[in-house]
Amino acid sequence: MKLVLVACGTALATSTVVAKKIEQIALENGIECRTVQAKAVDVFKKYQELGPDVIVCTCQIEGNIEVPVINGRAFLTGINLQSTIDQLIEILKK
Amino acid sequence: MSSLIHIDRIQVNCTVNDQFDAIALAAKPLLAQGCITEDFIEAAVERERTFPTGLPTKIGVALPHTEAKYVLKESISIVTLKNTIVFAGMGNPKESIPVQIVFLLAINNPEKQLKILQTIITIIQNEKMLKKIKDAKEPQIIYNLIKTFL
């Protein structure tokens, strides 16, 4: 089971939409995956606690993070969406 | 139609001085309708400074919002701007994004409001829709446009 940490400023609006899209993409690609949402200020703590496979964020994040970080803005704008999806799938299929 | 969006929560062709003005203007009807606390505006402005919400779609969109504790009744306010106003980019505060449509989100239960949030994102990804919203001369037009997506 892969774990995706999804972060935005308040963990209220954008991360919810992005998390659902990621779950759907994983399902369509036969990847078992769970998402956890976090506020920007809690991302580093959650990263240390949960050890996600990847972080997708619509906010800037700080701290020394050693897993891939994907900018999730494409899931909102649709701009460069396919390349973002490809990038995510590649990480999740590892 | 989702009860979050009302005709009296839509303002068209507005003139504002800057992004923070735009947030305050969008918050006005929500405050008058008892949907948000008075502190909501300051909190949303502060959040916009720290975690900006501008999106670089062809017609720029911003999605200002803030924490749930300032929300009394979940609601969404829409403002279209006569002239573009610069917001900073979501995830990239150094990026300047000219915005012409603002969706101010007063949400405290995103799981429950997922459908309307997804609808807004679907609209943002639809350039023709954004143009129609930007060009709308009456709130009713925007209301009807969004209704077709719900």
gemmi code that builds the backbone of each chain (N, CA, C; Angstrom):
import gemmi

chains = {
    "A": [
        ("MET", (0.846, -1.213, 0.000), (0.000, 0.000, 0.000), (0.874, 1.252, 0.000)),
        ("LYS", (0.692, 2.084, -1.004), (1.462, 3.319, -1.090), (0.757, 4.419, -0.289)),
        ("LEU", (1.556, 5.334, 0.208), (0.985, 6.438, 0.971), (1.380, 7.772, 0.334)),
        ("VAL", (0.371, 8.570, 0.051), (0.609, 9.892, -0.525), (0.190, 10.942, 0.503)),
        ("LEU", (1.108, 11.791, 0.857), (0.784, 12.905, 1.751), (0.408, 14.105, 0.883)),
        ("VAL", (-0.802, 14.612, 1.091), (-1.296, 15.715, 0.271), (-1.396, 16.958, 1.144)),
        ("ALA", (-0.734, 18.010, 0.734), (-0.683, 19.193, 1.598), (-1.167, 20.450, 0.898)),
        ("CYS", (-1.870, 21.284, 1.680), (-2.156, 22.645, 1.216), (-2.179, 23.539, 2.446)),
        ("GLY", (-2.374, 24.806, 2.242), (-2.253, 25.766, 3.332), (-3.069, 25.420, 4.564)),
        ("THR", (-4.337, 25.059, 4.370), (-5.212, 24.811, 5.513), (-5.721, 23.376, 5.593)),
        ("ALA", (-5.333, 22.539, 4.630), (-5.852, 21.160, 4.539), (-7.374, 21.146, 4.470)),
        ("LEU", (-7.934, 22.154, 3.849), (-9.392, 22.285, 3.817), (-9.970, 22.117, 2.416)),
        ("ALA", (-9.487, 22.905, 1.510), (-10.159, 22.941, 0.209), (-9.358, 22.229, -0.873)),
        ("THR", (-8.214, 22.793, -1.212), (-7.527, 22.255, -2.386), (-6.993, 20.844, -2.145)),
        ("SER", (-6.472, 20.581, -0.945), (-5.898, 19.247, -0.728), (-6.972, 18.166, -0.769)),
        ("THR", (-8.193, 18.517, -0.396), (-9.280, 17.533, -0.448), (-9.559, 17.133, -1.895)),
        ("VAL", (-9.638, 18.136, -2.758), (-9.900, 17.864, -4.172), (-8.732, 17.082, -4.781)),
        ("VAL", (-7.512, 17.511, -4.466), (-6.326, 16.864, -5.023), (-6.236, 15.406, -4.522)),
        ("ALA", (-6.495, 15.196, -3.243), (-6.425, 13.840, -2.686), (-7.402, 12.901, -3.394)),
        ("LYS", (-8.626, 13.380, -3.648), (-9.624, 12.544, -4.332), (-9.167, 12.214, -5.744)),
        ("LYS", (-8.570, 13.185, -6.415), (-8.099, 12.944, -7.780), (-6.984, 11.904, -7.777)),
        ("ILE", (-6.103, 11.979, -6.793), (-5.002, 11.019, -6.716), (-5.547, 9.611, -6.461)),
        ("GLU", (-6.525, 9.520, -5.559), (-7.123, 8.212, -5.268), (-7.747, 7.612, -6.523)),
        ("GLN", (-8.396, 8.459, -7.297), (-9.039, 7.999, -8.524), (-7.998, 7.534, -9.550)),
        ("ILE", (-6.929, 8.322, -9.685), (-5.861, 7.976, -10.635), (-5.223, 6.643, -10.236)),
        ("ALA", (-4.988, 6.466, -8.939), (-4.380, 5.225, -8.452), (-5.289, 4.036, -8.766)),
        ("LEU", (-6.568, 4.227, -8.514), (-7.554, 3.172, -8.774), (-7.548, 2.779, -10.246)),
        ("GLU", (-7.557, 3.791, -11.107), (-7.581, 3.550, -12.558), (-6.326, 2.827, -13.029)),
        ("ASN", (-5.238, 2.992, -12.284), (-3.976, 2.388, -12.694), (-3.624, 1.151, -11.866)),
        ("GLY", (-4.607, 0.667, -11.114), (-4.398, -0.554, -10.344), (-3.333, -0.427, -9.261)),
        ("ILE", (-3.225, 0.791, -8.700), (-2.239, 1.000, -7.639), (-2.988, 1.112, -6.314)),
        ("GLU", (-2.544, 0.341, -5.328), (-3.145, 0.467, -4.004), (-2.526, 1.651, -3.303)),
        ("CYS", (-3.353, 2.597, -2.952), (-2.791, 3.830, -2.410), (-3.748, 4.492, -1.450)),
        ("ARG", (-3.193, 5.101, -0.432), (-3.969, 5.807, 0.582), (-3.449, 7.239, 0.601)),
        ("THR", (-4.351, 8.190, 0.829), (-3.888, 9.576, 0.932), (-4.136, 10.082, 2.353)),
        ("VAL", (-3.242, 10.931, 2.806), (-3.430, 11.617, 4.082), (-3.226, 13.100, 3.806)),
        ("GLN", (-4.143, 13.913, 4.336), (-4.020, 15.357, 4.119), (-3.311, 16.025, 5.282)),
        ("ALA", (-2.613, 17.072, 4.960), (-1.931, 17.818, 6.020), (-1.938, 19.302, 5.697)),
        ("LYS", (-1.943, 20.094, 6.769), (-1.736, 21.537, 6.617), (-0.263, 21.765, 6.330)),
        ("ALA", (0.015, 22.853, 5.635), (1.406, 23.163, 5.287), (2.312, 23.147, 6.515)),
        ("VAL", (1.826, 23.728, 7.614), (2.689, 23.819, 8.805), (2.962, 22.451, 9.444)),
        ("ASP", (2.107, 21.472, 9.134), (2.269, 20.140, 9.733), (2.951, 19.140, 8.806)),
        ("VAL", (3.253, 19.555, 7.578), (3.742, 18.600, 6.582), (4.995, 17.871, 7.054)),
        ("PHE", (5.945, 18.634, 7.568), (7.218, 18.014, 7.924), (7.029, 16.980, 9.040)),
        ("LYS", (6.212, 17.339, 10.024), (5.916, 16.436, 11.144), (5.253, 15.146, 10.631)),
        ("LYS", (4.257, 15.332, 9.758), (3.537, 14.168, 9.201), (4.472, 13.318, 8.347)),
        ("TYR", (5.342, 13.978, 7.640), (6.315, 13.269, 6.812), (7.175, 12.365, 7.699)),
        ("GLN", (7.630, 12.922, 8.812), (8.477, 12.142, 9.720), (7.696, 11.010, 10.374)),
        ("GLU", (6.440, 11.285, 10.736), (5.593, 10.299, 11.409), (5.208, 9.143, 10.488)),
        ("LEU", (4.786, 9.513, 9.271), (4.124, 8.525, 8.407), (5.037, 7.934, 7.339)),
        ("GLY", (6.107, 8.629, 7.003), (7.002, 8.135, 5.958), (6.291, 7.869, 4.635)),
        ("PRO", (5.668, 8.878, 4.056), (4.934, 8.671, 2.795), (5.885, 8.340, 1.638)),
        ("ASP", (5.322, 7.762, 0.569), (6.132, 7.465, -0.621), (6.369, 8.726, -1.441)),
        ("VAL", (5.441, 9.654, -1.342), (5.533, 10.886, -2.124), (4.686, 11.956, -1.433)),
        ("ILE", (5.073, 13.202, -1.630), (4.260, 14.316, -1.125), (3.756, 15.105, -2.319)),
        ("VAL", (2.455, 15.353, -2.351), (1.883, 16.212, -3.387), (1.369, 17.455, -2.674)),
        ("CYS", (1.822, 18.619, -3.100), (1.403, 19.803, -2.362), (0.992, 20.936, -3.294)),
        ("THR", (0.060, 21.741, -2.807), (-0.321, 22.955, -3.525), (0.199, 24.165, -2.750)),
        ("CYS", (1.159, 23.912, -1.864), (1.757, 25.011, -1.111), (3.254, 24.781, -1.093)),
        ("GLN", (3.988, 25.824, -0.761), (5.426, 25.648, -0.597), (5.665, 24.925, 0.725)),
        ("ILE", (6.616, 24.010, 0.773), (6.906, 23.322, 2.035), (8.390, 23.417, 2.363)),
        ("GLU", (8.646, 23.382, 3.662), (10.029, 23.535, 4.119), (10.485, 22.292, 4.867)),
        ("GLY", (11.775, 22.188, 5.049), (12.329, 21.053, 5.777), (13.062, 20.127, 4.830)),
        ("ASN", (13.864, 19.260, 5.409), (14.680, 18.351, 4.621), (13.879, 17.094, 4.299)),
        ("ILE", (13.290, 17.068, 3.108), (12.402, 15.973, 2.742), (13.099, 15.085, 1.713)),
        ("GLU", (13.111, 13.800, 1.996), (13.901, 12.895, 1.143), (13.046, 11.992, 0.258)),
        ("VAL", (11.774, 12.335, 0.140), (10.939, 11.615, -0.835), (10.552, 12.621, -1.922)),
        ("PRO", (10.120, 12.127, -3.079), (9.744, 13.078, -4.142), (8.612, 14.006, -3.701)),
        ("VAL", (8.714, 15.253, -4.107), (7.659, 16.239, -3.845), (7.117, 16.695, -5.195)),
        ("ILE", (5.823, 16.522, -5.376), (5.188, 16.906, -6.642), (4.313, 18.126, -6.404)),
        ("ASN", (4.412, 19.102, -7.300), (3.526, 20.258, -7.235), (2.135, 19.844, -7.730)),
        ("GLY", (1.158, 19.926, -6.849), (-0.181, 19.438, -7.176), (-1.068, 20.442, -7.884)),
        ("ARG", (-0.495, 21.571, -8.251), (-1.316, 22.618, -8.857), (-1.977, 22.164, -10.156)),
        ("ALA", (-1.289, 21.258, -10.879), (-1.847, 20.785, -12.149), (-3.204, 20.111, -11.954)),
        ("PHE", (-3.404, 19.487, -10.790), (-4.689, 18.832, -10.539), (-5.815, 19.862, -10.427)),
        ("LEU", (-5.463, 21.106, -10.156), (-6.466, 22.167, -10.053), (-6.644, 22.902, -11.374)),
        ("THR", (-5.524, 23.231, -12.018), (-5.603, 24.050, -13.237), (-5.798, 23.215, -14.496)),
        ("GLY", (-5.383, 21.956, -14.442), (-5.413, 21.134, -15.648), (-4.208, 21.380, -16.550)),
        ("ILE", (-3.370, 22.371, -16.192), (-2.196, 22.692, -16.996), (-1.092, 21.680, -16.676)),
        ("ASN", (-0.520, 21.068, -17.715), (0.512, 20.020, -17.545), (0.023, 18.866, -16.680)),
        ("LEU", (-1.269, 18.607, -16.755), (-1.846, 17.570, -15.888), (-1.277, 16.188, -16.194)),
        ("GLN", (-1.211, 15.865, -17.503), (-0.776, 14.508, -17.854), (0.646, 14.233, -17.375)),
        ("SER", (1.531, 15.216, -17.507), (2.914, 14.958, -17.080), (2.987, 14.815, -15.560)),
        ("THR", (2.130, 15.533, -14.854), (2.080, 15.393, -13.393), (1.562, 14.006, -13.014)),
        ("ILE", (0.521, 13.553, -13.728), (-0.034, 12.215, -13.467), (1.034, 11.153, -13.751)),
        ("ASP", (1.731, 11.299, -14.879), (2.771, 10.326, -15.245), (3.859, 10.251, -14.172)),
        ("GLN", (4.234, 11.429, -13.700), (5.267, 11.517, -12.664), (4.804, 10.783, -11.397)),
        ("LEU", (3.565, 11.009, -11.029), (3.010, 10.388, -9.823), (2.938, 8.864, -9.972)),
        ("ILE", (2.433, 8.420, -11.125), (2.283, 6.977, -11.355), (3.647, 6.294, -11.317)),
        ("GLU", (4.625, 6.948, -11.928), (5.962, 6.360, -11.950), (6.480, 6.124, -10.521)),
        ("ILE", (6.256, 7.100, -9.660), (6.702, 6.973, -8.267), (5.919, 5.884, -7.548)),
        ("LEU", (4.610, 5.861, -7.775), (3.766, 4.905, -7.054), (3.949, 3.479, -7.535)),
        ("LYS", (4.432, 3.306, -8.762), (4.609, 1.944, -9.290), (5.944, 1.336, -8.877)),
        ("LYS", (6.812, 2.157, -8.295), (8.143, 1.665, -7.902), (8.024, 0.599, -6.828)),
    ],
    "B": [
        ("MET", (-29.398, 23.031, -6.974), (-28.211, 23.884, -6.856), (-27.685, 23.832, -5.426)),
        ("SER", (-26.414, 23.706, -5.326), (-25.797, 23.717, -4.003), (-26.180, 24.997, -3.286)),
        ("SER", (-26.538, 24.865, -2.019), (-26.969, 26.059, -1.294), (-25.793, 26.962, -0.947)),
        ("LEU", (-24.592, 26.527, -1.243), (-23.426, 27.346, -0.915), (-23.322, 28.572, -1.812)),
        ("ILE", (-23.767, 28.414, -3.059), (-23.688, 29.529, -4.011), (-25.082, 30.133, -4.170)),
        ("HIS", (-25.185, 31.424, -3.944), (-26.443, 32.142, -4.089), (-26.220, 33.311, -5.042)),
        ("ILE", (-27.292, 33.760, -5.657), (-27.148, 34.925, -6.538), (-26.627, 36.122, -5.746)),
        ("ASP", (-27.083, 36.252, -4.496), (-26.613, 37.404, -3.712), (-25.229, 37.165, -3.088)),
        ("ARG", (-24.543, 36.153, -3.549), (-23.128, 35.963, -3.179), (-22.247, 36.058, -4.431)),
        ("ILE", (-22.804, 36.655, -5.474), (-22.044, 36.816, -6.722), (-22.005, 38.304, -7.062)),
        ("GLN", (-20.806, 38.828, -7.290), (-20.642, 40.239, -7.667), (-19.826, 40.284, -8.956)),
        ("VAL", (-20.346, 41.051, -9.941), (-19.680, 41.041, -11.248), (-19.044, 42.391, -11.584)),
        ("ASN", (-17.994, 42.296, -12.403), (-17.367, 43.480, -13.001), (-16.937, 44.510, -11.949)),
        ("CYS", (-16.303, 44.040, -10.901), (-15.958, 44.913, -9.778), (-14.588, 45.565, -9.980)),
        ("THR", (-14.418, 46.696, -9.326), (-13.119, 47.369, -9.350), (-12.552, 47.357, -7.937)),
        ("VAL", (-11.329, 46.858, -7.802), (-10.670, 46.834, -6.491), (-9.228, 47.329, -6.662)),
        ("ASN", (-8.607, 47.676, -5.537), (-7.237, 48.189, -5.603), (-6.191, 47.088, -5.632)),
        ("ASP", (-6.435, 46.040, -4.862), (-5.452, 44.960, -4.819), (-6.128, 43.660, -4.398)),
        ("GLN", (-5.319, 42.605, -4.277), (-5.862, 41.271, -3.967), (-6.583, 41.252, -2.614)),
        ("PHE", (-6.070, 42.027, -1.653), (-6.664, 41.996, -0.322), (-8.020, 42.706, -0.320)),
        ("ASP", (-8.110, 43.737, -1.125), (-9.386, 44.397, -1.373), (-10.391, 43.438, -2.001)),
        ("ALA", (-9.888, 42.653, -2.916), (-10.763, 41.691, -3.610), (-11.318, 40.674, -2.614)),
        ("ILE", (-10.471, 40.228, -1.688), (-10.919, 39.272, -0.669), (-11.979, 39.921, 0.230)),
        ("ALA", (-11.699, 41.159, 0.637), (-12.655, 41.863, 1.514), (-13.997, 42.062, 0.807)),
        ("LEU", (-13.929, 42.406, -0.469), (-15.164, 42.610, -1.236), (-15.956, 41.300, -1.349)),
        ("ALA", (-15.237, 40.234, -1.637), (-15.905, 38.932, -1.774), (-16.521, 38.497, -0.446)),
        ("ALA", (-15.868, 38.887, 0.654), (-16.354, 38.469, 1.978), (-17.601, 39.243, 2.415)),
        ("LYS", (-17.783, 40.421, 1.838), (-18.871, 41.317, 2.276), (-20.241, 40.640, 2.357)),
        ("PRO", (-20.713, 40.040, 1.250), (-22.044, 39.408, 1.362), (-22.073, 38.259, 2.372)),
        ("LEU", (-20.972, 37.535, 2.496), (-20.943, 36.404, 3.441), (-21.044, 36.912, 4.879)),
        ("LEU", (-20.394, 38.048, 5.134), (-20.458, 38.643, 6.463), (-21.878, 39.139, 6.738)),
        ("ALA", (-22.455, 39.822, 5.748), (-23.811, 40.363, 5.900), (-24.830, 39.251, 6.104)),
        ("GLN", (-24.566, 38.079, 5.529), (-25.514, 36.963, 5.636), (-25.195, 36.042, 6.819)),
        ("GLY", (-24.258, 36.474, 7.648), (-23.945, 35.689, 8.848), (-23.241, 34.370, 8.561)),
        ("CYS", (-22.529, 34.299, 7.441), (-21.852, 33.048, 7.076), (-20.442, 32.955, 7.666)),
        ("ILE", (-19.852, 34.105, 7.965), (-18.464, 34.107, 8.459), (-18.354, 35.061, 9.648)),
        ("THR", (-17.321, 34.867, 10.428), (-17.076, 35.788, 11.532), (-16.363, 37.030, 10.998)),
        ("GLU", (-16.348, 38.072, 11.806), (-15.665, 39.296, 11.363), (-14.177, 39.058, 11.149)),
        ("ASP", (-13.613, 38.126, 11.897), (-12.171, 37.840, 11.781), (-11.810, 37.080, 10.507)),
        ("PHE", (-12.825, 36.567, 9.832), (-12.558, 35.762, 8.635), (-11.703, 36.526, 7.634)),
        ("ILE", (-12.073, 37.798, 7.408), (-11.404, 38.573, 6.357), (-9.920, 38.712, 6.650)),
        ("GLU", (-9.612, 39.118, 7.892), (-8.210, 39.281, 8.260), (-7.458, 37.942, 8.149)),
        ("ALA", (-8.120, 36.885, 8.566), (-7.485, 35.565, 8.522), (-7.251, 35.114, 7.078)),
        ("ALA", (-8.233, 35.400, 6.212), (-8.093, 35.000, 4.806), (-6.986, 35.813, 4.131)),
        ("VAL", (-6.909, 37.101, 4.483), (-5.854, 37.956, 3.931), (-4.484, 37.458, 4.387)),
        ("GLU", (-4.406, 37.140, 5.679), (-3.142, 36.654, 6.236), (-2.723, 35.335, 5.582)),
        ("ARG", (-3.696, 34.473, 5.395), (-3.393, 33.192, 4.760), (-2.955, 33.395, 3.313)),
        ("GLU", (-3.594, 34.345, 2.653), (-3.234, 34.626, 1.257), (-1.783, 35.099, 1.158)),
        ("ARG", (-1.353, 35.874, 2.162), (0.045, 36.327, 2.188), (0.998, 35.152, 2.344)),
        ("THR", (0.648, 34.210, 3.214), (1.539, 33.094, 3.522), (1.407, 31.972, 2.482)),
        ("PHE", (0.155, 31.601, 2.208), (-0.103, 30.522, 1.258), (-1.034, 31.036, 0.172)),
        ("PRO", (-0.447, 31.692, -0.826), (-1.282, 32.321, -1.851), (-2.070, 31.297, -2.669)),
        ("THR", (-3.114, 31.778, -3.329), (-4.041, 30.860, -4.014), (-4.262, 31.185, -5.488)),
        ("GLY", (-3.407, 32.047, -6.069), (-3.591, 32.370, -7.485), (-3.267, 31.183, -8.381)),
        ("LEU", (-4.105, 30.978, -9.403), (-3.876, 29.876, -10.349), (-3.699, 30.440, -11.756)),
        ("PRO", (-2.620, 30.006, -12.461), (-2.284, 30.613, -13.750), (-3.068, 30.047, -14.925)),
        ("THR", (-4.376, 29.980, -14.790), (-5.198, 29.582, -15.931), (-5.255, 30.758, -16.901)),
        ("LYS", (-5.773, 30.505, -18.111), (-5.755, 31.555, -19.136), (-6.428, 32.835, -18.627)),
        ("ILE", (-7.572, 32.659, -17.982), (-8.156, 33.763, -17.220), (-7.864, 33.404, -15.760)),
        ("GLY", (-7.004, 34.200, -15.134), (-6.502, 33.826, -13.805), (-7.602, 33.733, -12.758)),
        ("VAL", (-7.471, 32.749, -11.883), (-8.454, 32.510, -10.822), (-7.723, 32.478, -9.482)),
        ("ALA", (-8.374, 32.983, -8.440), (-7.834, 32.810, -7.094), (-8.903, 32.166, -6.217)),
        ("LEU", (-8.450, 31.363, -5.259), (-9.371, 30.628, -4.374), (-9.080, 30.941, -2.912)),
        ("PRO", (-9.150, 32.215, -2.508), (-8.830, 32.509, -1.114), (-9.760, 31.773, -0.149)),
        ("HIS", (-9.195, 31.366, 0.974), (-10.000, 30.748, 2.034), (-9.181, 30.767, 3.308)),
        ("THR", (-9.796, 30.369, 4.394), (-9.051, 30.303, 5.644), (-9.613, 29.207, 6.526)),
        ("GLU", (-9.166, 29.192, 7.754), (-9.490, 28.055, 8.606), (-10.965, 27.975, 8.983)),
        ("ALA", (-11.367, 26.747, 9.293), (-12.770, 26.430, 9.541), (-13.373, 27.232, 10.689)),
        ("LYS", (-12.553, 27.588, 11.665), (-13.117, 28.239, 12.858), (-13.746, 29.607, 12.565)),
        ("TYR", (-13.439, 30.174, 11.402), (-14.023, 31.471, 11.039), (-15.309, 31.317, 10.213)),
        ("VAL", (-15.681, 30.077, 9.964), (-16.854, 29.817, 9.122), (-18.053, 29.481, 10.000)),
        ("LEU", (-19.128, 30.258, 9.858), (-20.340, 29.994, 10.632), (-21.318, 29.161, 9.805)),
        ("LYS", (-21.405, 29.485, 8.531), (-22.297, 28.757, 7.624), (-21.529, 28.593, 6.317)),
        ("GLU", (-21.368, 27.368, 5.875), (-20.562, 27.151, 4.674), (-21.166, 27.882, 3.483)),
        ("SER", (-20.304, 28.550, 2.744), (-20.779, 29.392, 1.650), (-19.619, 29.696, 0.699)),
        ("ILE", (-19.976, 30.115, -0.498), (-18.965, 30.476, -1.489), (-19.368, 31.796, -2.123)),
        ("SER", (-18.426, 32.724, -2.180), (-18.684, 34.013, -2.803), (-17.870, 34.120, -4.087)),
        ("ILE", (-18.483, 34.696, -5.100), (-17.787, 34.825, -6.385), (-17.708, 36.301, -6.760)),
        ("VAL", (-16.512, 36.733, -7.142), (-16.323, 38.116, -7.606), (-15.599, 38.073, -8.947)),
        ("THR", (-16.131, 38.785, -9.929), (-15.369, 38.965, -11.169), (-14.873, 40.403, -11.204)),
        ("LEU", (-13.665, 40.570, -11.721), (-13.008, 41.874, -11.684), (-12.948, 42.502, -13.068)),
        ("LYS", (-13.213, 43.799, -13.077), (-13.168, 44.543, -14.340), (-11.747, 44.511, -14.908)),
        ("ASN", (-10.774, 44.769, -14.023), (-9.366, 44.720, -14.431), (-8.663, 43.608, -13.668)),
        ("THR", (-7.626, 43.061, -14.258), (-6.917, 41.996, -13.546), (-6.199, 42.581, -12.325)),
        ("ILE", (-6.156, 41.762, -11.275), (-5.461, 42.123, -10.030), (-4.430, 41.021, -9.773)),
        ("VAL", (-3.268, 41.429, -9.316), (-2.214, 40.439, -9.114), (-2.399, 39.692, -7.788)),
        ("PHE", (-2.457, 38.380, -7.881), (-2.362, 37.489, -6.729), (-1.025, 36.759, -6.871)),
        ("ALA", (-0.509, 36.246, -5.771), (0.682, 35.411, -5.864), (0.245, 33.988, -6.204)),
        ("GLY", (1.183, 33.215, -6.737), (0.843, 31.878, -7.216), (0.739, 30.846, -6.107)),
        ("MET", (-0.236, 29.992, -6.226), (-0.379, 28.900, -5.265), (0.891, 28.037, -5.303)),
        ("GLY", (1.494, 27.832, -4.155), (2.715, 27.041, -4.083), (3.963, 27.781, -4.487)),
        ("ASN", (3.801, 29.022, -4.943), (4.946, 29.788, -5.416), (4.712, 31.284, -5.194)),
        ("PRO", (4.911, 31.745, -3.963), (4.558, 33.121, -3.601), (5.286, 34.200, -4.420)),
        ("LYS", (6.372, 33.818, -5.096), (7.097, 34.834, -5.871), (6.491, 35.048, -7.256)),
        ("GLU", (5.579, 34.178, -7.618), (4.966, 34.262, -8.943), (3.791, 35.249, -8.917)),
        ("SER", (3.750, 36.146, -9.906), (2.633, 37.099, -9.995), (1.613, 36.599, -11.004)),
        ("ILE", (0.386, 36.461, -10.543), (-0.652, 35.936, -11.431), (-1.777, 36.951, -11.589)),
        ("PRO", (-2.041, 37.384, -12.819), (-3.166, 38.305, -13.029), (-4.487, 37.549, -12.909)),
        ("VAL", (-5.293, 37.983, -11.969), (-6.532, 37.261, -11.655), (-7.744, 38.106, -12.026)),
        ("GLN", (-8.744, 37.440, -12.578), (-9.978, 38.152, -12.900), (-11.229, 37.512, -12.292)),
        ("ILE", (-11.054, 36.310, -11.743), (-12.188, 35.654, -11.085), (-11.740, 35.166, -9.710)),
        ("VAL", (-12.518, 35.536, -8.690), (-12.191, 35.118, -7.326), (-13.332, 34.256, -6.780)),
        ("PHE", (-12.982, 33.058, -6.315), (-13.928, 32.230, -5.573), (-13.471, 32.249, -4.118)),
        ("LEU", (-14.219, 32.913, -3.276), (-13.873, 32.925, -1.849), (-14.606, 31.762, -1.184)),
        ("LEU", (-13.833, 30.855, -0.598), (-14.420, 29.632, -0.052), (-14.526, 29.726, 1.463)),
        ("ALA", (-15.753, 29.645, 1.960), (-15.953, 29.558, 3.417), (-16.447, 28.137, 3.696)),
        ("ILE", (-15.496, 27.268, 3.983), (-15.780, 25.830, 4.076), (-15.286, 25.328, 5.433)),
        ("ASN", (-16.059, 24.475, 6.090), (-15.497, 23.830, 7.282), (-15.564, 22.310, 7.239)),
        ("ASN", (-16.252, 21.791, 6.227), (-16.319, 20.335, 6.091), (-16.082, 19.947, 4.637)),
        ("PRO", (-14.803, 19.893, 4.232), (-14.512, 19.689, 2.805), (-15.030, 18.359, 2.253)),
        ("GLU", (-15.079, 17.323, 3.099), (-15.591, 16.031, 2.612), (-17.054, 16.185, 2.181)),
        ("LYS", (-17.804, 16.916, 2.986), (-19.219, 17.116, 2.690), (-19.392, 17.995, 1.454)),
        ("GLN", (-18.472, 18.934, 1.277), (-18.591, 19.893, 0.180), (-17.759, 19.486, -1.028)),
        ("LEU", (-17.355, 18.229, -1.047), (-16.463, 17.779, -2.111), (-17.034, 18.053, -3.505)),
        ("LYS", (-18.340, 17.814, -3.657), (-18.940, 17.951, -4.985), (-18.820, 19.387, -5.494)),
        ("ILE", (-19.147, 20.336, -4.652), (-19.090, 21.728, -5.106), (-17.628, 22.150, -5.330)),
        ("LEU", (-16.723, 21.662, -4.491), (-15.301, 21.983, -4.688), (-14.816, 21.391, -6.008)),
        ("GLN", (-15.223, 20.156, -6.277), (-14.829, 19.524, -7.542), (-15.436, 20.251, -8.734)),
        ("THR", (-16.668, 20.745, -8.546), (-17.309, 21.496, -9.623), (-16.518, 22.763, -9.931)),
        ("ILE", (-16.092, 23.453, -8.891), (-15.310, 24.675, -9.103), (-14.008, 24.342, -9.839)),
        ("ILE", (-13.381, 23.248, -9.463), (-12.131, 22.858, -10.137), (-12.406, 22.482, -11.601)),
        ("THR", (-13.519, 21.818, -11.841), (-13.888, 21.485, -13.228), (-14.065, 22.762, -14.052)),
        ("ILE", (-14.695, 23.758, -13.447), (-14.910, 25.029, -14.138), (-13.565, 25.712, -14.408)),
        ("ILE", (-12.678, 25.678, -13.415), (-11.366, 26.323, -13.567), (-10.594, 25.707, -14.736)),
        ("GLN", (-10.809, 24.411, -14.954), (-10.087, 23.734, -16.037), (-10.761, 23.923, -17.389)),
        ("ASN", (-11.862, 24.671, -17.412), (-12.622, 24.862, -18.646), (-12.514, 26.335, -19.081)),
        ("GLU", (-11.636, 26.545, -20.039), (-11.331, 27.918, -20.452), (-12.565, 28.675, -20.943)),
        ("LYS", (-13.426, 27.965, -21.680), (-14.631, 28.622, -22.203), (-15.529, 29.087, -21.066)),
        ("MET", (-15.642, 28.238, -20.042), (-16.469, 28.590, -18.882), (-15.905, 29.818, -18.174)),
        ("LEU", (-14.595, 29.829, -18.011), (-13.974, 30.966, -17.325), (-14.242, 32.253, -18.100)),
        ("LYS", (-14.188, 32.155, -19.415), (-14.426, 33.352, -20.228), (-15.877, 33.816, -20.065)),
        ("LYS", (-16.793, 32.848, -20.080), (-18.212, 33.198, -19.910), (-18.449, 33.848, -18.545)),
        ("ILE", (-17.804, 33.312, -17.529), (-17.970, 33.874, -16.183), (-17.385, 35.284, -16.137)),
        ("LYS", (-16.203, 35.439, -16.687), (-15.551, 36.753, -16.688), (-16.419, 37.791, -17.424)),
        ("ASP", (-17.032, 37.374, -18.519), (-17.803, 38.309, -19.351), (-19.227, 38.533, -18.850)),
        ("ALA", (-19.653, 37.780, -17.850), (-21.042, 37.872, -17.394), (-21.334, 39.276, -16.864)),
        ("LYS", (-22.479, 39.806, -17.296), (-22.846, 41.156, -16.863), (-23.765, 41.142, -15.642)),
        ("GLU", (-24.320, 39.973, -15.353), (-25.262, 39.856, -14.236), (-24.894, 38.629, -13.387)),
        ("PRO", (-25.080, 38.728, -12.068), (-24.850, 37.541, -11.212), (-25.663, 36.325, -11.664)),
        ("GLN", (-26.894, 36.597, -12.136), (-27.773, 35.500, -12.562), (-27.111, 34.632, -13.642)),
        ("ILE", (-26.364, 35.270, -14.535), (-25.715, 34.526, -15.627), (-24.693, 33.538, -15.054)),
        ("ILE", (-23.896, 34.018, -14.094), (-22.882, 33.147, -13.490), (-23.568, 32.016, -12.718)),
        ("TYR", (-24.607, 32.380, -11.991), (-25.367, 31.382, -11.231), (-25.873, 30.278, -12.164)),
        ("ASN", (-26.452, 30.686, -13.285), (-26.994, 29.704, -14.233), (-25.889, 28.852, -14.857)),
        ("LEU", (-24.753, 29.492, -15.164), (-23.627, 28.762, -15.754), (-23.146, 27.665, -14.807)),
        ("ILE", (-22.993, 28.025, -13.537), (-22.478, 27.053, -12.566), (-23.497, 25.943, -12.338)),
        ("LYS", (-24.784, 26.339, -12.371), (-25.851, 25.374, -12.162), (-25.778, 24.232, -13.190)),
        ("THR", (-25.360, 24.567, -14.401), (-25.300, 23.526, -15.435), (-24.237, 22.476, -15.110)),
        ("PHE", (-23.313, 22.811, -14.225), (-22.237, 21.874, -13.881), (-22.565, 21.025, -12.663)),
        ("LEU", (-23.635, 21.378, -11.963), (-23.916, 20.650, -10.708), (-24.872, 19.479, -10.944)),
    ],
}
model = gemmi.Model(1)
for chain_id, residues in chains.items():
    chain = gemmi.Chain(chain_id)
    for i, (resn, *xyz) in enumerate(residues, 1):
        res = gemmi.Residue()
        res.name, res.seqid = resn, gemmi.SeqId(i, " ")
        for name, pos in zip(("N", "CA", "C"), xyz):
            atom = gemmi.Atom()
            atom.name, atom.element = name, gemmi.Element(name[0])
            atom.pos, atom.b_iso = gemmi.Position(*pos), 0.0
            res.add_atom(atom)
        chain.add_residue(res)
    model.add_chain(chain)
structure = gemmi.Structure()
structure.add_model(model)
structure.setup_entities()
